[in-house]
Amino acid sequence: MASTSVFVENAANEVANEAVFAGDEKANELLASARRHIYHWPRFFEGFTADLTFTMDGQVYQGHFRASESRRIEVKWEQEFDNRWMRFQLEELLSHREAPERSKIASKTGCEMGDYDPIYGQKIIFVGDKMGSFYRIQDKKIMQIGRSYGNTTFIINIDSHHNFGTPGRPAYAAADYTAFYWAKDSGRLTKTETYRDAYEMIGGIALPAERRVSIAQDLSQESLSIRQLKFRNFELLTSPSI
């Protein structure tokens, strides 16, 4: 049985209950333009199945994946293990490719202009956002994401993108990016994660083929965790004919 995505439900509830402010027209248009150039699956996309291999620090787990949408994900594993981290990755990965009309996780509040960085671009700040969220945008691409929760502040730098669109209408998905986490009370860097995402075109749809993650944490001893999600043997889901 497919279980409901906690990540997507929580994000959608936050958006549904957030206060909405007008923001600045120029900042709002900058965000709208970047969102128009994000690669999303078509609204009518019905999902897919695949064989899934999850590798974590040398341990390999095999399973079969099925998802009709980001809220309905099912993985049948051949072995039992603590799969909470992997589950979050699947939910996050699918929700960002799903059509916004279906995922409903994009904030609706307006933005205001911040400073400009020559590498990662123009900063726009989400007005009234409880997590202090901001983006940096350059060349119609989201290049940096920042926000806070609890005692943690994080920033994600996106250093390369896939383009699944056309020369006249690019459609971007993050390819290589790094997440940095700090403790707000001390300002200490507590964790760094590097990501590499790869996709495969199946029936004209870019489906996730691999996510590779390296995690370094501020622990009492040297620690580097290497993890990989790998999809293969894809099948697109279709509604039965009537």
Residue pairs with C-beta under 8 A, 6 or more apart in sequence:
1 74
2 66
2 67
2 68
2 72
2 73
2 74
3 72
3 73
3 74
4 71
4 72
5 70
5 71
5 72
5 73
5 91
5 94
5 95
6 91
7 88
7 91
7 92
7 95
8 70
8 71
8 91
8 95
8 103
8 105
9 71
11 95
11 105
12 103
12 104
12 105
15 104
15 105
15 106
15 107
15 108
16 104
18 107
18 108
18 109
18 128
18 129
18 130
19 109
19 128
20 108
20 109
20 110
20 128
21 109
21 110
21 127
21 128
22 110
22 127
23 109
23 110
23 111
23 112
23 127
24 110
24 111
24 112
24 113
26 113
27 110
27 111
27 112
27 113
27 124
27 125
28 110
28 111
30 111
30 122
30 124
30 137
31 111
31 124
31 135
31 137
33 137
33 140
34 135
34 137
34 140
34 141
34 142
35 100
35 106
36 140
37 140
37 141
37 165
37 169
37 170
37 171
37 172
38 96
38 142
38 171
38 172
38 173
39 97
39 162
39 163
39 164
39 165
39 171
39 172
39 173
39 206
40 97
40 98
40 99
40 100
40 171
41 97
41 98
41 99
41 205
42 99
42 205
43 99
43 101
43 102
45 98
45 99
45 205
46 68
46 236
46 237
46 238
46 239
47 66
47 67
47 68
47 69
47 72
47 236
47 237
48 66
48 67
48 202
48 205
48 207
48 234
48 235
48 236
48 237
49 64
49 65
49 66
49 67
49 234
49 235
49 237
50 64
50 65
50 207
50 231
50 232
50 233
50 234
50 235
51 62
51 63
51 64
51 65
51 231
51 232
51 233
52 62
52 63
52 64
52 65
52 75
52 229
52 230
52 231
53 60
53 61
53 62
53 63
53 228
53 229
53 230
53 232
54 60
54 61
54 63
54 83
54 86
54 227
54 228
54 229
54 230
55 61
55 226
55 227
55 228
55 230
56 85
56 86
56 225
56 226
56 227
56 228
57 225
57 226
57 227
59 81
61 77
61 78
61 79
61 81
61 83
62 77
62 78
62 79
63 75
63 76
63 77
63 78
64 75
64 76
65 73
65 74
65 75
65 90
65 231
66 73
66 74
66 75
66 237
67 73
67 74
67 90
67 94
68 237
69 94
69 98
69 102
70 91
70 94
70 95
70 98
70 102
70 103
73 87
73 90
73 91
73 94
75 83
75 87
75 90
77 83
85 227
86 227
86 229
89 211
89 213
89 229
90 229
93 197
93 208
93 211
94 208
95 103
95 105
96 103
96 173
97 173
97 206
97 208
100 106
107 126
107 129
107 133
109 126
109 127
109 128
109 129
110 126
110 127
111 124
111 125
111 126
111 127
112 124
112 125
112 127
113 122
113 123
113 124
113 125
114 122
114 123
114 124
114 125
114 134
115 123
116 122
116 123
117 123
117 136
117 144
119 138
119 143
120 136
120 138
120 143
120 144
120 157
121 136
121 137
121 138
121 139
121 143
121 144
122 136
122 137
122 138
123 134
123 135
123 136
123 144
124 134
124 135
124 136
124 137
125 132
125 133
125 134
126 133
126 134
129 147
131 147
131 148
131 149
132 146
132 147
132 148
133 145
133 146
133 147
134 144
134 145
134 146
134 147
135 142
135 143
135 144
135 145
135 146
136 142
136 143
136 144
137 143
140 170
140 172
141 158
141 161
141 172
142 158
142 172
143 157
143 158
144 155
144 156
144 157
144 158
145 155
145 156
145 158
146 153
146 154
146 155
146 156
147 153
147 154
148 154
148 184
151 183
151 184
151 185
152 181
152 182
152 183
152 184
152 190
153 181
153 182
153 184
154 179
154 180
154 181
154 182
155 179
155 180
156 177
156 178
156 179
156 180
157 177
157 178
157 180
158 174
158 176
158 177
159 176
159 177
159 178
160 174
160 175
160 176
161 172
161 173
161 174
161 175
162 172
162 173
162 174
162 175
162 197
162 199
162 206
163 170
163 171
163 172
164 171
164 172
164 173
164 199
164 201
164 206
165 171
165 172
173 197
173 199
173 206
174 195
174 197
175 196
175 197
175 198
176 194
176 195
176 196
176 197
177 194
177 195
178 192
178 193
178 194
178 195
179 191
179 192
179 193
179 194
179 195
180 189
180 191
180 192
181 189
181 190
181 191
181 192
181 193
182 188
182 189
182 190
183 190
188 218
189 218
190 217
190 218
191 215
191 216
191 217
191 218
192 215
192 216
193 213
193 214
193 215
193 216
194 213
194 214
195 211
195 212
195 213
196 210
196 211
196 212
197 208
197 210
197 211
198 208
198 209
198 210
198 211
199 206
199 207
199 208
199 209
200 206
200 207
200 209
200 231
200 234
201 207
202 234
202 236
203 236
205 236
207 231
207 234
208 229
208 231
209 230
209 231
209 232
210 228
210 229
210 230
210 231
211 228
211 229
212 226
212 227
212 228
213 225
213 226
213 227
213 228
214 224
214 225
214 226
214 227
215 224
215 225
215 226
215 227
216 223
216 224
216 225
217 223
217 225
